[in-house]
Amino acid sequence: MTRKALARRPTQLARAFSRDRSGNMTILFAATAPLIIGLGALGTEGGALYWKKTAAQGVADSAAQSAAFASVSGKTALTTEARAIAAQHGFVHGVDDVSVEVHNPPQQGANTTNAAAIEVVITTKQRPMLSKVVHSADYVITSRAVAALTVGAPGCMLALDGGGDPGISIGGNANIDIPSCGVFSNSSVTPAIAAKGSGKMTASVVSAVGTIEGAGIVATTKKPNAAPVANPYASLAMPSLSEACASQPGNKATSLSPGRYCGGLQLTGNSTLDLAPGVYIIDGGELKVTSATLRGTGVTFVLTSTATMNIAGNAKIDVTAPTTGTFAGVVVFIDPATPAGTEQKFNGTSDMYFGGAIVAPTSAISFKGNGSAAAGPSCTQFVAAKLAFTGNAGIRTDCASFGVKAIGSAGQSVGLLE
């Protein structure tokens, strides 16, 4: 080979190498392998991360709701409850980089000013595996939930009788306007709650063991074929009847004291009678008020020995229940031993307001004529075997501050807010 040929040899080799395509894929794979492996690992670990995030979110939801139920026990109980629920599902606070924090009210989101809202934030970590090639730091997973314990519509009416006629009937021109209250009937007949004629009732919840019928019944929630509701006053006991019989008030009496009134209590004429606070036992006969004015606070009427209520004529009643003691929240209590179906009458054109619960477990209450259970903020809760509203009866109830007992389960519930 000549010297000139030797001089050209390196150049020829370089050209040949540049034109040679064999082994290119090996070179390309070697160059891109870390990226390909990293992306594949990210895809696999992304699925695992999504699963863990979903699991953590479900646990946060459950923990927040449980903490909301525990809110009645104070803030310490909130944290204890939430962390216990999280631990049951494998998220143990302080172990393996897991944090379960509870805030009341929430520290972020739309409910930071809602004192009833409970926020649970679960934070955990997951170490990268193959994806460590492109993501060396631990993955941080955060799940958050906000729940609150709310009090729904309180119960304002409960008919306890399980059979026979409708437990609750609204007829004539009766207008029962209780948009934030619940109405319950344990009657299993068809219908168990009925509106006839021009009778109207507006309520939050209308629930019956049987059916609910009548175009005049308007409710946010109607629950036919529902479970029966227990009498919240079932444990209320009759007072002792050992006290001597009190004297009947004269025609010119202006006040009356608590006591046992044997044979009934008759209040007639145009007199005004102020009742001192306490328990008035009507032992037999009638509690009859016609044309008179009866007023008092902290008062409970207890009717026993088949005594009945008879409010009629132009009677004016403004009586409210005590807020403490055995009969707290109860303005009228009729002995459960009273024969089934005994009628208790709130009749005529009476302007009457009984503030509190009227409890008559075995009696049928009839609310007729132009009776009106107060104007403005007021509370008349009915618990009886049966309830009938006719004529121009009007009822308005706002029992939040009167100390009456809750009826049914329209009360506490927990919901997720965020």
For each residue, the residues with C-beta under 8 A, 3 or more apart:
1: 5 6
2: 5 6
3: 6 7
4: 7 8
5: 1 2 8 9
6: 1 2 3 9
7: 3 4
8: 4 5 11 12
9: 5 6 12 13
10: 13 14
11: 8 14 15
12: 8 9 15 16
13: 9 10 16 17
14: 10 11 17 18
15: 11 12 18 19
16: 12 13 19 20
17: 13 14 20
18: 14 15
19: 15 16
20: 16 17 23
21: 24
22:
23: 20 26 27
24: 21 27 28
25: 28 29
26: 23 29 30
27: 23 24 30 31
28: 24 25 31 32
29: 25 26 32 33
30: 26 27 33
31: 27 28
32: 28 29 35 36
33: 29 30 36 37
34: 37 38 133
35: 32 38 39 134
36: 32 33 39 40
37: 33 34 40 41 130 133
38: 34 35 41 42 130 131 133 134
39: 35 36 42 43 134
40: 36 37 43 44 130
41: 37 38 44 45 128 129 130 131 132 133 134
42: 38 39 45 46 131 134 135
43: 39 40 46 47
44: 40 41 47 48 130 131
45: 41 42 48 49 126 128 129 130 131 139
46: 42 43 49 50
47: 43 44 50 51
48: 44 45 51 52 126
49: 45 46 52 53 126 139 141
50: 46 47 53 54
51: 47 48 54 55
52: 48 49 55 56 124 126 141
53: 49 50 56 57 141 143
54: 50 51 57 58
55: 51 52 58 59 89
56: 52 53 59 60 91 122 124 141 142 143
57: 53 54 60 61 143 145
58: 54 55 61 62 89
59: 55 56 62 63 85 86 89 90 91 122 143
60: 56 57 63 64 86 120 121 122 143 144 145
61: 57 58 64 65 145 147 416
62: 58 59 65 66 85 89
63: 59 60 66 67 81 82 83 85 86 100 102 120 122 145
64: 60 61 67 68 82 118 119 120 145 146 147 416
65: 61 62 68 69 145 147 414 416
66: 62 63 69 70 81 82 84 85
67: 63 64 70 71 78 79 81 82 85 102 118 120 147
68: 64 65 71 116 118 147 148 149 414
69: 65 66 72 81 149 414
70: 66 67 73 77 78 80 81
71: 67 68 77 78 104 116 118 149
72: 69 149
73: 70 76 77 78
74: 77 78
75: 78 79 104
76: 73 79 80
77: 70 71 73 74 80 81
78: 67 70 71 73 74 75 81 82 102 104 118
79: 67 75 76 82 83 102
80: 70 76 77 83 84
81: 63 66 67 69 70 77 78 84 85
82: 63 64 66 67 78 79 85 86 100 102 118 120
83: 63 79 80 86 87 93 100 102
84: 66 80 81 87 88
85: 59 62 63 66 67 81 82 88 89
86: 59 60 63 82 83 89 91 92 93 98 100 120 122
87: 83 84 90 91 92 93
88: 84 85
89: 55 58 59 62 85 86
90: 59 87
91: 56 59 86 87 98 100 122 124
92: 86 87 95 96 98
93: 83 86 87 98 99 100
94: 98 99
95: 92 98
96: 92 124
97: 124 125 138
98: 86 91 92 93 94 95 122 123 124
99: 93 94 121 122 123 124
100: 63 82 83 86 91 93 120 121 122
101: 120 121 123
102: 63 67 78 79 82 83 118 119 120
103: 106 107 118 119 121
104: 71 75 78 115 117 118 119
105: 111 112 113 114 115 117 119
106: 103 109 111 112 114 117 118 119 146 418
107: 103 112 119
108: 112 119 144
109: 106 112 119 144 146 418
110: 417 418
111: 105 106 114 117 119 146 148 417 418
112: 105 106 107 108 109
113: 105
114: 105 106 111 117 148 417
115: 104 105
116: 68 71 148 149 150
117: 104 105 106 111 114 146 147 148 417
118: 64 67 68 71 78 82 102 103 104 106 146 147 148
119: 64 102 103 104 105 106 107 108 109 111 144 145 146 418
120: 60 63 64 67 82 86 100 101 102 144 145 146 147
121: 60 99 100 101 103 142 143 144
122: 56 59 60 63 86 91 98 99 100 142 143 144
123: 98 99 101 140 141 142
124: 52 56 91 96 97 98 99 140 141
125: 97 138 139 140 141
126: 45 48 49 52 138 139 141
127: 138 139
128: 41 45 131 132 135 136 137 138 139
129: 41 45 132
130: 37 38 40 41 44 45 133
131: 38 41 42 44 45 128 134 135
132: 41 128 129 135 136
133: 34 37 38 41 130
134: 35 38 39 41 42 131
135: 42 128 131 132 139
136: 128 132
137: 128
138: 97 125 126 127 128
139: 45 49 125 126 127 128 135
140: 123 124 125
141: 49 52 53 56 123 124 125 126
142: 56 121 122 123
143: 53 56 57 59 60 121 122
144: 60 108 109 119 120 121 122 418
145: 57 60 61 63 64 65 119 120 416 418
146: 64 106 109 111 117 118 119 120 416 417 418
147: 61 64 65 67 68 117 118 120 414 415 416 417
148: 68 111 114 116 117 118 414 415 417
149: 68 69 71 72 116 412 413 414
150: 116 412 413 414 415
151: 154 411 412
152: 182 204 205 410 411 412 413
153: 180 181 182 203 204 205 220 410 411
154: 151 180 181 182 399 400 404 406 407 410 411
155: 158 181 182 183 184 229 381 406 407 408 410 411
156: 178 181 182 183 203 380 381 382 397 399 407
157: 168 178 181 182 183 184 381 382 383 387 407
158: 155 184 185 186 229 231 232 382 383 384 407 408
159: 167 168 184 185 186 187 192 193 384 385 386 387
160: 167 186 231 361 383 384 385
161: 164 167 186 187 340 385 386
162: 186 187 188 209 228
163: 187 188 189
164: 161 187 189 386
165: 169 187 189 386
166: 169 185 187 189 191 192 193 194 386
167: 159 160 161 185 186 187 192 193 208 210 386 387
168: 157 159 183 185 187 192 193 194 208 386 387 388
169: 165 166 193 194 195 196 199 387 388 389 390
170: 174 176 194 195 196 199 200 201 214 216 217 389 390
171: 174 195 196 197 199 388 389 390
172: 197 198 199 368 390 391 392 393
173: 197 198 199 391 392 393
174: 170 171 199 200 201 367 389 390 391 392 393 394
175: 199 200 201 392 393 394 395
176: 170 183 200 201 202 203 389 393 394 395
177: 200 201 202 394 395 396
178: 156 157 181 183 201 202 203 204 395 396 397
179: 202 203 204
180: 153 154 204 398
181: 153 154 155 156 157 178 203 204 205 397 399
182: 152 153 154 155 156 157 203 204 205 206 207 407 408 410
183: 155 156 157 168 176 178 193 201 203 205 206 207 219
184: 155 157 158 159 205 207 208 229 407 408
185: 158 159 166 167 168 192 193 207 208 209 210
186: 158 159 160 161 162 167 192 208 209 228 229
187: 159 161 162 163 164 165 166 167 168 192 193 208 209 210 386
188: 162 163 192 209 210
189: 163 164 165 166 192 210
190: 210 211 213
191: 166 194 208 210 211 212 213 214
192: 159 166 167 168 185 186 187 188 189 208 209 210 211 212 224
193: 159 166 167 168 169 183 185 187 206 208 210 211 212 213 214 217
194: 166 168 169 170 191 212 213 214
195: 169 170 171 199 200 201 213 214 215 216 217
196: 169 170 171 199 214 216
197: 171 172 173
198: 172 173 216
199: 169 170 171 172 173 174 175 195 196 214 216 389 390
200: 170 174 175 176 177 195 216 217 218
201: 170 174 175 176 177 178 183 195 206 216 217 218 219
202: 176 177 178 179 218 219
203: 153 156 176 178 179 181 182 183 206 217 218 219 220
204: 152 153 178 179 180 181 182 219 220 221 410
205: 152 153 181 182 183 184 219 220 221 222 223 408 410
206: 182 183 193 201 203 212 217 219 221 222 223
207: 182 183 184 185 221 222 223 226 229 408 410
208: 167 168 184 185 186 187 191 192 193 211 212 223 224 225 226
209: 162 185 186 187 188 192 225 226 227 228
210: 167 185 187 188 189 190 191 192 193 224 225
211: 190 191 192 193 208 224 225
212: 191 192 193 194 206 208 217 222 224
213: 190 191 193 194 195 217
214: 170 191 193 194 195 196 199 217
215: 195
216: 170 195 196 198 199 200 201
217: 170 193 195 200 201 203 206 212 213 214 222
218: 200 201 202 203
219: 183 201 202 203 204 205 206 222
220: 153 203 204 205
221: 204 205 206 207
222: 205 206 207 212 217 219
223: 205 206 207 208 226
224: 192 208 210 211 212
225: 208 209 210 211
226: 207 208 209 223
227: 209
228: 162 186 209
229: 155 158 184 186 207 407 408 409
230: 234
231: 158 160 234 361 383
232: 158 383 405 406 407
233: 236 330 333 357 359 361 383 405
234: 230 231 361
235:
236: 233 326 327 330 333 359
237: 326
238: 241 302 304 335 336 337
239: 279 281 302 326
240: 243
241: 238 260 281 283 304
242:
243: 240 259 260 281
244: 260
245: 259 260 261 262 263 283
246: 257 259 260 261 262
247:
248: 261 265 266
249: 253 256 265 267 273
250: 253
251: 269 271
252: 271
253: 249 250 256 271 273
254: 271 272 273 274
255: 273 274 275 276
256: 249 253 273 274 275 276 280
257: 246 276 278
258: 276 277 278 279 280
259: 243 245 246 280 281
260: 241 243 244 245 246 281 283
261: 245 246 248 264 265 280 281 282 283
262: 245 246 283 284 285
263: 245 283 284 285
264: 261 282 284 285 286 287 288 307
265: 248 249 261 280 282 285 286 287 288
266: 248 286 288
267: 249 271 273 288 289 290 292 294 315
268: 288 289 290 291 292
269: 251 291 292
270: 291 292
271: 251 252 253 254 267 292 293
272: 254 292 293 295
273: 249 253 254 255 256 267 292 293 294 295
274: 254 255 256 295 296
275: 255 256 280 294 295 296 299 319
276: 255 256 257 258 296
277: 258 296 297 298 299 322
278: 257 258 298 299 300
279: 239 258 300 302 327
280: 256 258 259 261 265 275 299 300 301 302
281: 239 241 243 259 260 261 302 304
282: 261 264 265 285 286 287 301 302 303 304 307
283: 241 245 260 261 262 263 304 305 307
284: 262 263 264 304 305 306 307
285: 262 263 264 265 282 307
286: 264 265 266 282 307 308 309 310
287: 264 265 282 301 303 307 308 309 310
288: 264 265 266 267 268 310 311 312
289: 267 268 292 294 310 311 312 315 317
290: 267 268 312 313 314 315 348
291: 268 269 270 313 314 315
292: 267 268 269 270 271 272 273 289 315 316
293: 271 272 273 315 316 317 318
294: 267 273 275 289 315 316 317 318 319
295: 272 273 274 275 316 317 318 319
296: 274 275 276 277 299 318 319 320
297: 277 319 320
298: 277 278 320 321 322 323
299: 275 277 278 280 296 319 320 321 322 331
300: 278 279 280 321 322 327 330 331 332 333 356
301: 280 282 287 309 319 331 332 333
302: 238 239 279 280 281 282 327 333 334 335
303: 282 287 307 308 309 332 333 334 335 338 344
304: 238 241 281 282 283 284 307 334 335 337 338
305: 283 284 335
306: 284 338 339 342
307: 264 282 283 284 285 286 287 303 304 334 335 338
308: 286 287 303 342 343 344 345
309: 286 287 301 303 332 334 344 345 346
310: 286 287 288 289 345 347
311: 288 289 315 317 345 346 347 348 350 352 371
312: 288 289 290 315 345 347 348 350
313: 290 291 348 349 350
314: 290 291 348 349 350 351
315: 267 289 290 291 292 293 294 311 312 348 350 351 352
316: 292 293 294 295 350 351 352
317: 289 293 294 295 311 350 351 352 353 354
318: 293 294 295 296 352 353 374
319: 275 294 295 296 297 299 301 331 353 354 355
320: 296 297 298 299 331 353 354 355 356 402
321: 298 299 300 327 328 329 330 331 355 356 357 402 403 404
322: 277 298 299 300 325 327 328 329
323: 298 328 329 402 403
324: 328
325: 322 328
326: 236 237 239
327: 236 279 300 302 321 322 330 333
328: 321 322 323 324 325 403
329: 321 322 323 356 357 381 402 403 404 405
330: 233 236 300 321 327 333 356 357 359 404
331: 299 300 301 319 320 321 354 355 356 357 358
332: 300 301 303 309 354 356 357 358 359 360
333: 233 236 300 301 302 303 327 330 359 360
334: 302 303 304 307 309 338 344 359 360 361 362 363
335: 238 302 303 304 305 307 338
336: 238 361 362
337: 238 304 362
338: 303 304 306 307 334 335 342 360 362 363
339: 306 342 362
340: 161 362 385
341: 362 363 364 385 386
342: 306 308 338 339 362 363 364
343: 308 363 364 365 366
344: 303 308 309 334 360 363 364 365 366 384
345: 308 309 310 311 312 366 368
346: 309 311 350 352 365 366 367 368 371
347: 310 311 312 350 366 368 369 371
348: 290 311 312 313 314 315 368 369 370 371
349: 313 314 369 370 371
350: 311 312 313 314 315 316 317 346 347 369 370 371
351: 314 315 316 317 370 371 372
352: 311 315 316 317 318 346 371 372 373
353: 317 318 319 320 372 373 374 378 380
354: 317 319 320 331 332 358 373 380
355: 319 320 321 331 374 378 379 380 402
356: 300 320 321 329 330 331 332 379 380 381 402 403 404
357: 233 321 329 330 331 332 381 382 383 404 405
358: 331 332 354 365 380 381 382 383 384
359: 233 236 330 332 333 334 383 384
360: 332 333 334 338 344 363 364 365 383 384 385
361: 160 231 233 234 334 336 383 384 385
362: 334 336 337 338 339 340 341 342 385
363: 334 338 341 342 343 344 360 384 385
364: 341 342 343 344 360 384 385 386 387 388
365: 343 344 346 358 360 382 384 386 387 388
366: 343 344 345 346 347 388 390
367: 174 346 371 387 388 389 390 393 395
368: 172 345 346 347 348 371 388 389 390 391 393
369: 347 348 349 350 391 392 393
370: 348 349 350 351 391 392 393 394
371: 311 346 347 348 349 350 351 352 367 368 391 392 393 394
372: 351 352 353 375 393 394 395 396
373: 352 353 354 378 380 394 395 396 397
374: 318 353 355 378 380 396
375: 372 378 396
376:
377: 398
378: 353 355 373 374 375 396 397 398
379: 355 356 397 398 399 401 402 404
380: 156 353 354 355 356 358 373 374 395 397
381: 155 156 157 329 356 357 358 397 399 402 404 407
382: 156 157 158 357 358 365 387
383: 157 158 160 231 232 233 357 358 359 360 361 407
384: 158 159 160 344 358 359 360 361 363 364 365 387
385: 159 160 161 340 341 360 361 362 363 364
386: 159 161 164 165 166 167 168 187 341 364 365
387: 157 159 167 168 169 364 365 367 382 384
388: 168 169 171 364 365 366 367 368
389: 169 170 171 174 176 199 367 368 393 395
390: 169 170 171 172 174 199 366 367 368 393
391: 172 173 174 368 369 370 371
392: 172 173 174 175 369 370 371
393: 172 173 174 175 176 367 368 369 370 371 372 389 390
394: 174 175 176 177 370 371 372 373
395: 175 176 177 178 367 372 373 380 389
396: 177 178 372 373 374 375 378
397: 156 178 181 373 378 379 380 381
398: 180 377 378 379
399: 154 156 181 379 381 402 404
400: 154
401: 379
402: 320 321 323 329 355 356 379 381 399
403: 321 323 328 329 356
404: 154 321 329 330 356 357 379 381 399
405: 232 233 329 357
406: 154 155 232 411
407: 154 155 156 157 158 182 184 229 232 381 383 410
408: 155 158 182 184 205 207 229 411
409: 229
410: 152 153 154 155 182 204 205 207 407
411: 151 152 153 154 155 406 408
412: 149 150 151 152
413: 149 150 152
414: 65 68 69 147 148 149 150
415: 147 148 150
416: 61 64 65 145 146 147
417: 110 111 114 117 146 147 148
418: 106 109 110 111 119 144 145 146
